[in-house]
Amino acid sequence: MLLELQNLAKSFGEHEVLHDVTAGVERGDRIGIIGANGTGKTTLLRILCGESLPDAGDAAFGTGVTTGYLEQNARLDPTLDVYATMKLVFTPALDAMQQMEGLQKQLAADPHNAELTDKIAHCTAVVDAMDAYVQSQQKSMEHYLEDQYQIASAARVATVPTGEVVMVCCEDSDTVFENIKKALAA
């Protein structure tokens, strides 16, 4: 199980946006969160990324699962492409990995240097804190980001009649995209 939601609830004053939400996400599942404005889509995502707490219930991730979230009104640098923007999130970890590589070479030449050992430990802590190595895929974060960029590049985007933007991102996005258009047209 990648994610399990149990009886999740969230209200803003008298307005209840999430009520008794129970769901699970398994590895390989393809999901989309689609709904009218004010129905709790963003609230759910904020709970999942730890930006907000539910009033009731629980959201639990499986072992080794990490999350990322780009808020809907994010201020992005228009000079950067999608890959460069994604990479910004991991700048501290990527910098620490690069610094660690140089420090390890120095330590090989001076194996008893405690200062170098401390610096390497600090870099390792930064990388670990950001979970910058995808353990299950045995890839560095750099390769993981490249994979995610390829997925995002293949995504199809549409504006639906409610004015919302829907992004479909999966192995057969063309078919899913067409099915969404047909369902919305009905």
Rosetta blueprint (number, residue, H / E / L):
1 M L
2 L L
3 L E
4 E E
5 L E
6 Q E
7 N E
8 L E
9 A E
10 K E
11 S E
12 F E
13 G L
14 E L
15 H E
16 E E
17 V E
18 L E
19 H E
20 D E
21 V E
22 T E
23 A E
24 G E
25 V E
26 E L
27 R L
28 G L
29 D L
30 R L
31 I L
32 G L
33 I L
34 I L
35 G L
36 A L
37 N L
38 G L
39 T L
40 G L
41 K H
42 T H
43 T H
44 L H
45 L H
46 R H
47 I H
48 L H
49 C L
50 G L
51 E L
52 S L
53 L L
54 P L
55 D L
56 A E
57 G E
58 D E
59 A E
60 A E
61 F E
62 G L
63 T L
64 G L
65 V L
66 T L
67 T L
68 G L
69 Y L
70 L L
71 E L
72 Q L
73 N L
74 A L
75 R L
76 L L
77 D L
78 P L
79 T L
80 L L
81 D L
82 V H
83 Y H
84 A H
85 T H
86 M H
87 K H
88 L H
89 V H
90 F L
91 T H
92 P H
93 A H
94 L H
95 D H
96 A H
97 M H
98 Q H
99 Q H
100 M H
101 E H
102 G H
103 L H
104 Q H
105 K H
106 Q H
107 L H
108 A H
109 A H
110 D L
111 P L
112 H L
113 N L
114 A H
115 E H
116 L H
117 T H
118 D H
119 K H
120 I H
121 A H
122 H H
123 C H
124 T H
125 A H
126 V H
127 V H
128 D H
129 A H
130 M L
131 D L
132 A L
133 Y E
134 V E
135 Q H
136 S H
137 Q H
138 Q L
139 K E
140 S E
141 M H
142 E H
143 H H
144 Y H
145 L H
146 E H
147 D H
148 Q H
149 Y H
150 Q H
151 I H
152 A H
153 S H
154 A H
155 A L
156 R E
157 V E
158 A E
159 T E
160 V L
161 P L
162 T L
163 G L
164 E L
165 V E
166 V E
167 M E
168 V E
169 C L
170 C L
171 E L
172 D L
173 S H
174 D H
175 T H
176 V H
177 F H
178 E H
179 N H
180 I H
181 K H
182 K H
183 A H
184 L H
185 A H
186 A L
